[in-house]
Amino acid sequence: MGGDLDITLNVGRPALCRIVVGHGSLSRSGVIFASRTSGRRAIWISDAKVGAVLGPVVNQVLGGAFERVDAITISAGEAAKTLDGFAQLIERLHALSADRTTTLVAVGGGSVTDTVGFVAACYMRGIPYVCLPTTLTAQVDAAVGGKVAVNTPWAKNLIGAFYHPSAVVVDPAIVEDAPRDVLRAGMAEIIKVATITDRALFEMVEAGPSEAFAGSARIEEIVGRALMAKLRLLTPDPYENDLDRLLNFGHETAHALEIATDHGIEHGEAVAIGIAAATRIAEARGYLTGHNSHRIMEVLARYELPTHFELPPAAAGRFDAALRQIALVRGGSMRVVLPDGIGSASVSKGVTIEELRGAAAGIL
């Protein structure tokens, strides 16, 4: 054969993720999950606390749709979202003889969906997984979008993949009676997406604190709107080829705070501080009116979310180092999302680490 070979291989990554939001949808989750996978075998993964509450019903709904169901318990929170936790979960799957037709079911909050998704992406070069999020944060953010990862001492989510679940079932009834701090954490993500893209959702949240949407209808409406707002931003570029991502609003500061404090600050609180920091910078630069800046700060306060955090001197260096790592991930620039109205935002590449540190401390 003469001449050079010059071949273009289409390696597009089609992914279909069915998302069901509905009060009481937990009872239908097994059938929904089985319809998107082989339906032969499921292994559901959760921490001990969630498993103790939801274990019987999860076993029942999965058992009615899959031929075999097993369960694995992992550590709670960020403790599971590490390379050690990843390796331990791989070992457990191997011990259970999980194969390419096995479906992993992530039952829990964002740390569980992140860890299980990353394990699914890697085990046997990829097996199917589905999500049953049990916290407000996971329902409106972490379980949807296919961003799966584990943390390292150097950066949050440094090692991971884009690997979308086959299905996500969001049952707002699960979070109706959640502890107040868990609801507050989820509200930070809802405020985030409302501020950058959905004025009507912002006004709905602005109308009152969490008690104002107690009850299934109100929670379902807010969760549904928040998910749709995220999907409008996510769908055109699900694999983040464009590094200017509005959905990163508040998260560069949040992730740096989490690393600097060794996860001593909860994710929702860190996101709220990141939102406040970006809002202060936007107002100082003239992108955002004082009136709208006050509205954003007020809605954070209304949901008892923090708006500043003073790092001890020993942690300041870790904060700066974490931001430099984030800049590397984002092409060498901080690419900070700044609100320029209620329901509108843009990306700035000129924000410095010093500005973010000062804004996060509330002294900008």
Secondary structure, DSSP 8 states (H G I E B T S, - for coil): --S--------------EEEE-TTGGGGHHHHHHHHS-SSEEEEEEEHHHHHHHHHHHHHHHHTTSSEEEEEEE-SGGGTSBHHHHHHHHHHHHHTT--TTEEEEEEESHHHHHHHHHHHHHGGG---EEEEE-SHHIIIIITSS-EEEEB-SS-TT-EEEE---SEEEE-GGGGTT--HHHHHHHHHHHHHHHHHH-HHHHHHHHT--GGGG-SHHHHHHHHHHHHHHHHHHHTT-TT--SS--GGGTTHHHHHHHHHHTTT-S-HHHHHHHHHHHHHHHHHHTTSS-HHHHHHHHHHHHHTT--------HHHHHHHHHHHHHHHHHTTTS--EEEEEETTEEEEES---HHHHHHHHHT--
